[in-house]
Amino acid sequence: MAIIKYLNNCTELIKLIGEYSASGKLFAFMSRRVAELHPILAKTVERSCRVCLIENEEAYKNIESVTDLWKFLSANGADREARIIAIGGGAITDLSGFTASTYMRGIQCIYVPTTLLSMIDASIGGKTAINIDRIKNLAGTFHQPSEVLILPEFLKTLPQRELLSGFAEAIKHAILSGEKDFRSLKEITSNIKEINWEVFIKTNIEFKQRIVEADEKETSNIRAQLNFGHTFGHAIESLCNNPSNELQPVLHGEAVFAGMICELYLSALQNNGSTALVRDTLHSFSSFYKKIPIECKHYKQLIHLMTLDKKNRNKAIRYISIEYPGSFSLSRIDNENDIKESLDFYRETFV
């Protein structure tokens, strides 16, 4: 598992980058936007190592970008002893991790996540991924970073929409954790600006780490629970971020929140249970997110995208079913009408 280091300020980060550079070949894959927002950090990185600036967008998380990064490493003399330091959001850490895991059959990678989503989710757990034909995370590897450097200071320059995108993963963690944590999260959302981000980030990282340590490579169903909201969510994200569908692009957390609502409703539908949890989740958090304008005409494509989900077995779509906070099961969907009814619920109830 990766070593997690919590930093107090950018000066500590700059010092560490200098130490890493002095100990061997270091190559930085850095978000262009982060470089613009943090020019002192960017200059330090440029002095310390070879730098490749990358657009921190999901559209660039593809095999073409990986090929460019392989060529960059090769042209600059990277060997098996080289290390990559990835500085940016989830798209950057996913892309960098995949590149590191495949270059010369694997070199070390250090993550410096700069968004809430990448701090509490994307950089933790050792999963890497790229998109193929705009299908979310269709290709990927397991490749643990050697270290993850957490600097909450980056959140000060993060747009509110991206902050809330990351917050969706915290909602997921709270529901999976149990009633106490779910209730606590609902209480602090009344004034999100007053959240102690250092404590918040550490709590979420430790929750995910406990699950990953129990099932690092998803050989049992324990780690699968972290995919709650993602069967529907990844399909919605792929649909909306494909320009041919003429929909507004969505962020990962926005799609995952929509996916959680659909999957909570589907859980109640399949178990003949109450819709109290899904309605409570909507009531507590829907003000953070805009409704995604899914229409009935999109259902066929969404169902097709769901058939590509990595959790599926024997051609059956599977999702994480939640009956109450703290419970989960990996369930199959045998009736497409249940998917459509769950999407209908999201469209009709999310106002």
Secondary structure as UniProt FT lines:
FT   STRAND          3..6
FT   HELIX           10..22
FT   STRAND          26..31
FT   HELIX           32..37
FT   HELIX           39..48
FT   STRAND          50..54
FT   HELIX           58..60
FT   HELIX           63..75
FT   TURN            76..77
FT   TURN            80..81
FT   STRAND          83..88
FT   HELIX           90..102
FT   HELIX           103..105
FT   STRAND          108..113
FT   HELIX           116..117
FT   HELIX           118..122
FT   STRAND          127..132
FT   TURN            133..134
FT   STRAND          135..142
FT   STRAND          147..150
FT   HELIX           152..157
FT   HELIX           160..177
FT   HELIX           179..188
FT   HELIX           189..194
FT   HELIX           197..214
FT   TURN            216..217
FT   HELIX           223..227
FT   TURN            228..229
FT   HELIX           230..240
FT   HELIX           243..245
FT   HELIX           252..270
FT   TURN            271..272
FT   HELIX           276..285
FT   HELIX           286..288
FT   HELIX           296..298
FT   HELIX           299..306
FT   TURN            307..308
FT   TURN            310..311
FT   TURN            314..315
FT   STRAND          316..321
FT   TURN            325..326
FT   STRAND          329..333
FT   HELIX           336..349
//
